[in-house]
Amino acid sequence: MNRKEQLERISIDSKYDIIIIGGGATGLGCAVDAASRGYKTLLLEKYDFAKGTSSRATKLVHGGVRYLAQGNIRLVREALLERGRLLQNAPHVCHTLPFVVPSYKWWQKWYYGIGLWVYEFLSGKLSLGKTKLLSKPTALVHLPDLSIDELTGGVLYFDGQFDDSRLAVNLAQTAIEQGATVINYCGVTGFSKKNNMIAGVTAMDEISGQSFEISAKVVINATGVFADELLQLAEGHSEKTIAPSQGIHLVVGKHFFKGNTAMMIPKTDDGRVLFVIPWHDQLLLGTTDTPVENISTEPTPLQEEIDFIITHFNRYTASKITNEDVKSVFVGLRPLAKQGNEKKTAVMPRDHVVKVLPSGLIHVTGGKWTTYRSMAEHAIDKAIQSAGLAISSCKTKHLKIHGWSANKSNTSLSIYGVDEAAIQLMITEDPTLSEKIHPLYSYTKAEVHWFVAHEMAITIEDILARRTRLLFLDARAAIEAAPLVATILASVTGKDAQWEREQVDKFNKLAKNYFLN
């Protein structure tokens, strides 16, 4: 996956069947779907892949227990089927994770157990494991740091876990392997029209400033929380289709809640569920659901959100955490499809919506990571119909995602799947590349070289936030690693010392938003 080669492709031939704007879960899914059906496909992303919401998820591939409680059986069933397919198609980046729902009243174990049995039943042949009622001693075997006061037991169930931004990179690689052209740091600045219908886009390489005029039979707007901004550029009006909702996550040391089982707190003060999840040898706590007006590529947490998560975690655990224990806080904005006059985003459905607008623009909103594949299938079906393209059926239900491997190793490089061997070869040829970029984390110099050469990484942020997850795991450690990463980037790309300093300064300013004190 080489950015220079991808840019050359649009310079040589600027005519496409389908242009997709947005390099998050939805856009990347659309690119894989369209290209695998044989359509000439181009994806353009203004920033880096998964820069926004798609790198800031709760890291769960799940049906959504909360949606079951809301009675949205269709969404839960669809998400559970997609969960199973994703675990089959990308086992290197996804895995099964056990959860326990603790019960503190005698009836809760049966109440939650019945609901979770239904949840398991809806997954059918793609079930990840049997739901079980647990005694108090057995619940404590799974969750040894659970608060024991009035504990009566719990319910064990299974869901999926993944690394969101790593999957996004793998989808970009898959799309290219299927024949798509995929470019990050290349934003759409305008639309060309013929008879009031969109006939193409104007795009600009954010690195060089070069502009491109590109034609297409149909254009898809998959820009998440920024979809309305692009819609208004295309349609010339101010309609709002997105109700953005903010969710934050805190990362703390795993010693606060030991073990490899996650916990689901079934009902918080605002009616949501809250998760405590082992992730990359740390502990991920989240999330919140706060309606917001301002949309930003770097949203910031509210103090009440931070207090909310810390308070709920401390209610259920023997160990107590404070702001000082938080290694990183990250924030994502959900692009919820606007539902009439409803203002409470926590009760808004997570269904996706695909519309064909008067200009012919295909507008995709809503949805969630777990259902990215079915969202893409729906969007491409709509695009084919709208543009009158030759019909070709969806191929992605069983399409293996780049990195797929039948045998997953037990090393820290296993998340790269089949690419692990190539990274190991780099280390064999130059043993200095085995050196870590930070002493407390497993990421190596070899991986940084790999990201630049094969995964379109351009900046320190690309590497420390999304190719690795160090910024999200430990913001201070990421700041400490930044100078070394900048030096490697500069040596590989031919940049000078001034560029290195500017990169480090820019990253440090960003990273300070990820810790609390």
Buried (B, 14 or more C-beta within 10 A) or exposed (E): BEBEEBBEBBEEEBEBBBBBBBBBBBBBBBBBBBBBBBBBBBBBBBBBBBBBBBBBBBBBBBBBBBBBBBEBEEBBBBBBBBBBBBBBBBBBBBBBBBBBBBBBEEEBBEBBBEBBBBBBEBBEEBBBBEBBBBEBEBBBEBBEBBBEEEBBBBBBBBBBBBBBBBBBBBBBBBBBBBEBBBBBBBBBEBBBEEEEBBBBBBBBBBEEEEEBEBBBBBBBBBBBBBBBEBBEBBBEEEEEBBBBBBBBBBBBBBEBBEBEBBBBBBEBEEEBBBBBBBBBEBBBBBBBBBBBEEBBEEBEBBEEBBEBBBEBBBBBBBBEBEBEBBBBBBBBBBBBBBBEEEEEBBEBBBBBBBBBBEBBBBBBBBBBBBBBBBBBBBBBBBBBEBBEBEEEEBBBEEBBBBBBBEEBBEEBBBBBBBBBEBBBEBBEEEEEBEEBBBEEBBBBBBBBBBBBBBBBBBBBBBBBBBBBBBBBBBBBBBBBBBBBBBBBBBEBEEBEEEBBEEBBEBBBEBBEBBBBE
